[in-house]
């Protein structure tokens, strides 16, 4: 099942049985993507730029996740985030 954030065309979320995969396109944002800081809570992922001291994105997740399971892969100016769902 795929979920696309309605308010952000730069974010795509794919839901599998155990994980959410979040694809964030930061091309053209004039950011040093490898310097960004990311943090997650149960329903959000925050992308922060320490150089400009600004929050770049707050991503609302469609399901509850385990924040400590956040993994990050970066290729060019696209970030792929994987986070494990909490199943009840």
C-alpha positions in Angstrom: 0.0 0.0 0.0 1.4 3.4 -0.9 0.6 6.7 0.9 1.5 10.1 -0.5 1.5 13.1 1.8 -1.2 15.3 0.3 0.4 18.5 1.5 4.0 17.7 0.4 4.7 16.6 -3.2 8.4 16.0 -2.2 7.5 13.1 0.2 6.3 9.6 -0.7 5.5 7.0 1.9 5.3 3.2 1.1 3.9 0.9 3.7 4.9 -2.7 4.0 3.8 -5.3 6.5 6.6 -4.3 9.0 8.1 -1.0 7.8 7.3 2.4 6.5 9.7 3.6 3.7 9.8 7.4 3.3 11.3 9.0 0.2 12.2 12.7 0.5 13.3 14.6 -2.6 15.4 17.6 -1.6 16.7 18.5 -5.0 16.8 22.2 -5.7 16.6 23.1 -2.0 20.2 24.3 -1.9 21.0 22.1 1.2 24.0 20.0 2.2 22.0 16.8 2.5 24.8 14.9 4.2 24.8 17.5 7.1 21.1 17.3 7.9 19.9 16.0 11.2 17.0 13.6 11.4 14.8 12.7 14.4 11.7 10.6 14.8 8.9 10.2 17.3 6.0 7.8 17.1 4.1 9.8 14.4 6.6 12.2 12.8 10.0 12.5 11.3 11.8 15.8 11.6 14.5 17.0 9.2 16.7 19.8 10.6 19.4 21.9 8.9 22.0 22.9 11.4 23.8 25.2 9.0 20.7 27.5 8.5 19.3 26.6 12.0 15.9 25.7 10.4 13.5 22.8 10.3 13.3 21.7 6.7 10.4 19.2 6.9 8.1 17.7 9.4 6.7 14.5 7.9 3.5 13.2 9.4 3.4 9.4 9.3 0.2 7.4 8.6 1.0 4.8 11.2 2.6 4.5 14.6 6.3 3.7 14.4 9.3 2.8 16.6 11.5 6.0 16.6 14.7 4.2 17.5 14.5 2.0 14.4 15.0 4.9 12.0 17.6 4.2 9.3 18.7 6.7 6.7 20.1 6.2 3.2 21.1 9.2 1.0 21.7 9.2 -2.7 22.4 12.5 -4.4 19.7 14.9 -2.9 17.1 12.2 -2.1 16.9 10.6 1.3 15.3 7.2 2.0 14.1 6.7 5.5 13.0 3.3 6.9 11.2 3.0 10.2 9.6 -0.1 11.8 5.9 0.0 12.5 4.4 -0.8 15.9 1.8 -3.4 15.3 -1.0 -3.7 17.9 
